[in-house]
Amino acid sequence: MKEYLQHDEWSIIEKGFKPEYNRISESIFSIGNGRMGQRANFEENYTGDSLQGSYVAGVYYPDKTKVGWWKNGYPEYFAKVLNATNWIGIDIEIDGKSLDLASCKVAKFRRVLNMKEGYLQRSFVATTKSGKKVKVESKRFCSIVDDEIGAIRYAVTPMNFSGTINVTPYLNGDVKNEDANWEETFWNPVKVVVKNTRAFVIAETKKTGFQVATGMKFEIAQKGNIGKLKTSKIKTGMYAGASVDVPVVKGEPIVVYKYVAILASLNHLPKDLLDRCKAKVKQAQQIGFAKLLKAQQKAWAKKWEDSDIIIEGDIAAQQAIRFNIFHLNQTFTGVDERLNIGPKGFTGEKYGGSTYWDTEAYCLPFYLATTEEKVAKNLLIYRYKHLEKAIENAAKLGFDKGAALYPMVTMNGEECHNEWEITFEEIHRNGAIAYGIFDYIRYTGDKDYLIDYGAEVLIAIARFWAQRVHFSAPRNQYVMHGVTGPNEYENNVNNNWYTNYIAAWCLEYATEAIAYVQSKAPHKYKALKEKIDFKEAEELANWKAIRSNIYLPEDKERGIFLQQEGFLEKALEPVSALRLEDRPLNQKWSWDRVLRSCYIKQADVLQGIYFFEEKFDLPTIQRNFDFYEPLTVHESSLSPCVHVILAAKLGKQEKAYEMYLRTARLDLDDYNNDTEDGLHITSMAGTWMAIVKGIGGMRVYDNTLHFNPFLPTSWKAVSFKIQFRGKTILVKVTPTETILENLSKESVAINLAGKALELKGEGRVAV
Amino acid sequence: MKEYLQHDEWSIIEKGFKPEYNRISESIFSIGNGRMGQRANFEENYTGDSLQGSYVAGVYYPDKTKVGWWKNGYPEYFAKVLNATNWIGIDIEIDGKSLDLASCKVAKFRRVLNMKEGYLQRSFVATTKSGKKVKVESKRFCSIVDDEIGAIRYAVTPMNFSGTINVTPYLNGDVKNEDANWEETFWNPVKVVVKNTRAFVIAETKKTGFQVATGMKFEIAQKGNIGKLKTSKIKTGMYAGASVDVPVVKGEPIVVYKYVAILASLNHLPKDLLDRCKAKVKQAQQIGFAKLLKAQQKAWAKKWEDSDIIIEGDIAAQQAIRFNIFHLNQTFTGVDERLNIGPKGFTGEKYGGSTYWDTEAYCLPFYLATTEEKVAKNLLIYRYKHLEKAIENAAKLGFDKGAALYPMVTMNGEECHNEWEITFEEIHRNGAIAYGIFDYIRYTGDKDYLIDYGAEVLIAIARFWAQRVHFSAPRNQYVMHGVTGPNEYENNVNNNWYTNYIAAWCLEYATEAIAYVQSKAPHKYKALKEKIDFKEAEELANWKAIRSNIYLPEDKERGIFLQQEGFLEKALEPVSALRLEDRPLNQKWSWDRVLRSCYIKQADVLQGIYFFEEKFDLPTIQRNFDFYEPLTVHESSLSPCVHVILAAKLGKQEKAYEMYLRTARLDLDDYNNDTEDGLHITSMAGTWMAIVKGIGGMRVYDNTLHFNPFLPTSWKAVSFKIQFRGKTILVKVTPTETILENLSKESVAINLAGKALELKGEGRVAV
């Protein structure tokens, strides 16, 4: 755990240069716009430790799988998030020596992520070995108004000399992924152009053949005037830059403006890329940095208007939740159903791929409640479009008749992950895909989603479960062997309660979906039936037989569900009895020891209770929580939020708050010692849930918003806005009252702490 | 399955050139002498498909581990069997073109492995593109008289021309391993010398720093006279050769003799290597090819004298068993306790490492019964010398107080394997190490082995088991979670019967061993106790508590032991119900499907019953056999032999013979489509067991040899010799009688089919 960042309500602030934390800061201060993203690398040359990262959404490389022992059915490749052309580079040379913070004396270093307005700012004073002192102030952002544009303002002031500073803005496509399995480079050059103050690099990914055009135009201003520049062209490989000697006067800044466009062949024909990239660069330059930034600030103001959470009386908590919301909004904007939410977003390479079950299980609620309906819907359609590949994936593992198994990790619908205990066994993810549909419809009321997309996915998933269980004669029940539940500290177990439960639920929900489509759109139903050869009577009967007689392990005496068969045979000792030096278990213990232990990586039974809360009475929830919570080590960032929500429901406010603290500043304080790899984007949505569903007690039942809030004792107030079926509701909780405000014109029914209310248009109620 | 080899009692014969089977033949026709080995690669250049392989025992390279997802406790490297300097090369050039069977017309190709006399022979007639026809006859062997010597006789006869043939004998250290994880080379040059007809290459392994000196001297004879040669030296990198233009006369052969010495720094100081290698080469040359071969033939005659099995009436079976015995004798000779039996011996790279539990569980009985005592003893001492590393290995996994976990795969005592389900969980191997000690003592009567070596190993193993179990409160018994049994088609199961059983047995046997040492060598016992801080009363009491109350899953109704807890909950369908296209399962099914199925890769419960047969009554053995046999797919080459032995014991002679057939010609007929990677050396010992312990019914109980033989109906007779405590017993089974012959001077007690006999010195009995 590191606490080197300043607390501030709206910004993340790093004061003083800490090279040893540079990779961490590079992650934390990342910027993005859903279409591209950039780690907080320095513009100028830096020879210190750094993970360079410029990422373009949807562009990936199928890196040949690295595996010690191949198992039949493993995927051939792992789709990697690609480090793409470096577009931020502005090299500075003084006295023929590169300005490099690794070899200068650095003072007044300050890095600020302005979350309110959506930009990254950095300033420092550096003294070179030859004694030249310069002040640098940079500002950059990825536009969320035009998500193909990036812009940089980079000012250098000579503090103790006049003379010449050499400035070289550049693009560099000769980049690598640190996580390349075989130390390959992933890009081939297509075209590299340098013309005066403009440069373009078009690079193509090997194998996948994505093209990305990156273009830049730079200007240099002195005393507010943009001067005409005499440039020297530098072009080697996929590096394209232009060097300028700028005469400088002590104390007078030179300001470099760099306008960048990044266009990918996902959105443009390859033949058009160069022209469009040129046009886009020109457009950005014509608008100019100031106006681009103004538009950025305005757009971010709108985002905050919709999604902000205000915590009064606790700056650290306030900063943390805004940090999470900021990054969620930077990562996925919902404009393109081919994109999704990578576990590291645009902040690092780790975990590759793009989509885990995190999206449905943890991220969907955030986007449902803070953005337009289509954003969440696009996350669902992403999976609909992958249905065919999910069916192929199941077929590779021996399933047939249209059964679908969605992959554990994917970019394009194909499985990327290759550990048998995950790839082949952590199949509960299939349930989360179905749950996502259910959750979306419950929230939006858009039941017709079933007609066009949902039912087909649900049937394919149901078919998978129907084949994955088998009937056990001695038990006289359906059982499911060889699975890994959400708690990945158990592998290859039989009858994981969560998996069996969600499987049975999927069979039921698919049955309901079919009935709905059948009644609402009989023609479409008929067409679907034919398309997928759905043997209605037979399959429905089989599903019913399974779901009504599936084995759900429980311990009657304790009144708890069993995480899996035989769980109680383990040596049960609470986490509190562990020695500090044994944590985190996955770094300190051998895998067999982790597996044999009773310790739970992330909510498993409790995840199921969270998903299907309304099916269980409070004492049941309480007993399970009391049993499993003390055994949970929360070594997944996705774990604490579920515990917050359940603890809050059970009135364990202190416990809820304690758990909330573990999730809120996970990356800001580098709890898990891994922020340098990138941020835990999907768990940030969990933090949002912890506040809104946990502290706020928000639920949707019977088409109605429910709240049941409490206020942590250290807070003065918390308030958040919820978008719900076209209406905006403001919820504010203070020590004495809960205020609900309907910011829309129409009235809305709300349930507050068990009491039904009708909130008139623009109405307000305080309880 | 391929049946391209000729049946012959004493030889393996390949007629006709089949490039597509070349890698298979290269494995099958391998030669070796326990110190070095050589695949049946061609002497002359060959550009067709080939796996070059020259191996030097005990010389390995720690290749950086390749693993997709690292788990804490995985080893950093995998020790690879090293492809070393090619010593067989003799390039032939005619008209400036290399003689290369891939580009010639080949006739009369014949490759013969003369098992009786221990050499490889090859002949062919090749017609080059320019129409030149040559006959080639080669013969080579690795001396078992002096295991640092190899020799080649290579004759070329011009069939339709006179003129010049260029001959280039060479050594080549610039070789690679095909299975290198990172495509590295493993050797660095130390010295390369070419002097006239002699050449020397000293190469050193990277990281491990083993040096191997390879030297050669060649001669060329025409009309029986060895001529003086004018050579051109060729030296590049680690290649060292000498080229000679030899005038040839149509129809008159030129004969190249190549004498080779291979010396490793395991056995010589690096500084002495070159001189000793020179001396050894000279010595070989002075003895000459004919005499070297004669000595080889004599030495092999002695080996056959001791270890032959004669099957009358079935040439294929006769050939097969000799093939197995031949390779076992080529692989391990027992002269060096630092060496062991690699799963591929000296016939391929696959599986790297050198030592698996195969050694103790499958190989030991062969060496016990066919060689001097010290050979088997050296296999045990190998493990004794690795004890410290085994304790370190256990410590890495979180065990303490001197507990030892022997590695799954090792070269020097350190673990090499890195799949958690094997490395960390397939811990029953620890039991096999203990069983090896028991088996050795049972056979030899050398109980004092416990004093000097055995007890210390047994205590460390017992300590491991005592920590690996835990007490289950609900079951009120000791349980063992998270293991993989011998049947690797189950991973991470709880309470594998075999593992629990052998664990309890180890605790018991260690206790007995302690008592023995205590009574026989009290001073040594005291020293040992102090050395290992053995808390006698406490530890013994704990072991007793565990072994007397360990959970051994069984099904009372069926009267069987359960492979693991919950085994009966699986869908039970016999192997016979599987479709042909589903086999082998591990190539056709995804891993989860394999794991969920009831199918058994290799004997598991039955392995335990085989090991501890005397503890179970016949009906129990029968019930377990009848239950598990139909579920066993035998996709490990180590499986059928155990089934043969048990089937034979149960009087199921047809079943026994059917199973025997699966093991006997495994490599010769390439049953598993993998002979090209090398031979299944350790399973060859299983085949030997299948005959001697299965068909012959041999056991040792109460210091007495027992036999209970039967004769497969298709055989006329089978006979084999057994070395037992200094005596040699010949057993011959015919359709009408069993003949036992005591070839020693002293009398020996024998039990035949339940009847005790006293066989006088040189006595004979027919029953």
Contacts between the chains, C-beta under 8 A, distances in Angstrom:
chain1	res1	chain2	res2	distance
A	65	B	68	6.7
A	66	B	66	6.2
A	66	B	67	7.4
A	66	B	68	5.1
A	67	B	66	7.4
A	67	B	67	7.3
A	67	B	68	4.2
A	68	B	65	6.7
A	68	B	66	5.2
A	68	B	67	4.2
A	68	B	68	6.8
A	68	B	418	5.3
A	68	B	419	6.5
A	69	B	418	7.9
A	69	B	419	5.0
A	71	B	590	7.3
A	71	B	591	4.2
A	72	B	586	6.7
A	72	B	587	6.1
A	72	B	588	7.0
A	72	B	589	6.5
A	72	B	590	5.8
A	72	B	591	6.7
A	73	B	590	3.5
A	73	B	591	6.6
A	78	B	68	8.0
A	396	B	590	7.0
A	397	B	590	4.1
A	397	B	592	6.8
A	397	B	593	6.7
A	398	B	589	5.9
A	398	B	590	5.7
A	398	B	593	5.0
A	418	B	68	5.3
A	418	B	69	7.9
A	419	B	68	6.6
A	419	B	69	5.1
A	420	B	591	4.2
A	420	B	592	6.7
A	421	B	492	8.0
A	424	B	590	5.4
A	424	B	591	5.6
A	424	B	592	3.6
A	424	B	593	8.0
A	425	B	592	5.3
A	470	B	570	7.9
A	470	B	571	4.9
A	470	B	596	7.8
A	471	B	571	7.6
A	472	B	569	4.5
A	472	B	570	7.8
A	472	B	571	8.0
A	474	B	568	5.4
A	474	B	569	6.0
A	475	B	569	6.1
A	479	B	569	6.0
A	481	B	569	7.4
A	481	B	570	7.0
A	481	B	595	7.8
A	481	B	596	4.6
A	482	B	592	5.1
A	482	B	595	4.9
A	482	B	596	4.4
A	491	B	491	7.8
A	491	B	492	5.5
A	492	B	421	8.0
A	492	B	491	5.5
A	492	B	492	4.6
A	492	B	493	8.0
A	492	B	595	6.3
A	494	B	566	6.1
A	494	B	569	7.2
A	565	B	566	6.9
A	566	B	494	6.1
A	566	B	565	7.0
A	566	B	566	7.8
A	568	B	474	5.4
A	569	B	472	4.5
A	569	B	474	6.0
A	569	B	475	6.1
A	569	B	479	6.0
A	569	B	481	7.4
A	569	B	494	7.2
A	570	B	470	7.9
A	570	B	472	7.9
A	570	B	481	7.0
A	571	B	470	5.0
A	571	B	471	7.7
A	586	B	72	6.7
A	587	B	72	6.1
A	588	B	72	7.0
A	589	B	72	6.5
A	589	B	398	5.9
A	590	B	71	7.3
A	590	B	72	5.8
A	590	B	73	3.6
A	590	B	396	6.9
A	590	B	397	4.1
A	590	B	398	5.7
A	590	B	420	8.0
A	590	B	424	5.4
A	591	B	71	4.2
A	591	B	72	6.7
A	591	B	73	6.6
A	591	B	420	4.2
A	591	B	424	5.6
A	592	B	397	6.8
A	592	B	420	6.7
A	592	B	424	3.7
A	592	B	425	5.4
A	592	B	482	5.1
A	593	B	397	6.7
A	593	B	398	5.0
A	593	B	424	8.0
A	595	B	481	7.8
A	595	B	482	4.8
A	595	B	492	6.3
A	596	B	470	7.8
A	596	B	481	4.6
A	596	B	482	4.4
